[in-house]
């Protein structure tokens, strides 16, 4: 089968192989024919070798597909079911995090795409206990965005977003815009997305989706947007942006950090948060319930991530990666199949 593989450690060493062994089903697992898989920044970092990985390994962890074979000891699943899958294979179920129910934070887990083979391929082998069924009526294109959506829902849960609250989102990347759309779907009275001039096209996309926008410039940002947001979300992982989030949040408001820093240390003004008595939340990965709710929001029509996606063929993976790197695509999605399969809803 075809598979996009990180062959060895070091920058680069990513190749599309046409003769990669097709996974063999085993007890407790299912074999899934991949419909599509989204590119995450993690995939770019694995190519650059700046994110942990255990090569040789097939990349890709934001995927959907159909079950084509079921292993023994698997119950409740049928050939033909459309599925998505949580990323927590290898969770030990014994550590403090696991015993508290936070298997997504287990230090032993080995996610598809870097710890075990992922889904930039024709087929992927998945543990049945982590599957979720894609509801009829939800397109495969939308289902491909379930994983980052679940991440954002988990973060919004941590700040206990309430209907009618005002939300600021800093950074109009995939996580930022998904968070903004979810906040709007959850009843926020206002959602303002802030970004630099280099993100102008992404801000325009946000505006077309019914979100308010503000382009950062040399003027006083706080004077322009105010400092009374109930919740501020930073999706960038940059100290300057985190400080802006704190400055723009009302006294005793909440700040959520969803960005991952590219440096070991991040500078921000601690006193801003202290003097405003802010509650600050960090969130990583996704909880079980967030996956079900992501799919239910798509099924209800309250949330539709498809306008964020741009489709590429698996054979054209280099163009897809470049589109992410040069920011010409917001959420690039790779498919090993005909593009029309992404419109399937049953």
C-alpha positions, 0 to 999 in steps of 0.5 A: 500500500501507499504510505507517507513514512518518516524513515529515520531520525533527523530533518527530512527523511519523509517519503511516500512509499508505494510498497509499505506493508498493509497492516494485519488485523489483530485481536482488539483492533480494526483495519480502516480504509482511510478516507482522509487525514488532516495535516497538523503542525506536529506532522511538519515538526516530525518532518523537521525532527523537532517533535518526538517520533519513533521511525520508521513510522507512518505520519498522520493522526487527524483521520477518518475512514471506514472499517474493512476488517475486524479483529477478534475480541472486538464488539459493537463495530461492523464492516463499513462503519465510518469512524474516527479514533482517539490518540491515546494508544499505549496509555498505561491505565496505571499512572496518576493521570490515567487513574484520574481519568486523564488517559490523554495525558498519560506519559506512556501513550504512543499516538498514531503518526509518531508513536505508531503508524498513522493514516497518511496511507491507504489503510491504518490499524486502530484500537477498537476501544478508542473508536467513535462512529461518525454520524450519518449526515456528517461528511467525511471532510468534516469528520477529518477535523474531529481531532482538533475540534475535540482538543478545542472543546477540551480547552473550552471545558476547562474555562467553563465558557457560558452562553452570553460571554464575550470571547477573544481569540488570538491567532487565526490558525486552525486551533484559533478558528476552530475555537472561535467557531465552537465559542460562537456555537456555544452561545458566546455573545461576541467572538473577536479573532485577532491576528497579524497582517500576515494572517489577513486572508485567514482573518477574512475567512473568519469574517466570512464565517460570521466572526468579528476580526481585528488586524494587529497594527502599531496602534494601541490594541487594548484601546481598540478592542477593550479589556473586558472580555470574559474569556481570552484564548491564545492559540499561538504559544507566543509570550506577547500574545499570552500577555495580550490575552491577559491584558484584554481579559476583565478582572477575574476573567479566564485565559486559556492557552492552547498554543505550543511554544517553539522555544523552551521559555516564553516571556510574559508580564506576570503582574498583568495576571496577578493584578487582574486576578485572572484564572489561567488554564492550560490545556493539552490533547482531548478528553473522551467526551469531547470527541462525541460532542464534536461529532454531535455539534457537526451533526446538529449543524451548529458547527461546520469545519469544512470551510477551513479545509483544502483537499490534496491527494496523497500523491501530492503530499509535498504540495500539501505540506508546503501549503501549511508551511507558507500558510496558503491553506488553513487546514490541509487535508490529504486523501488517498482516494477520489476527492468526491469520497470526502462528501460521503455522509453515510 
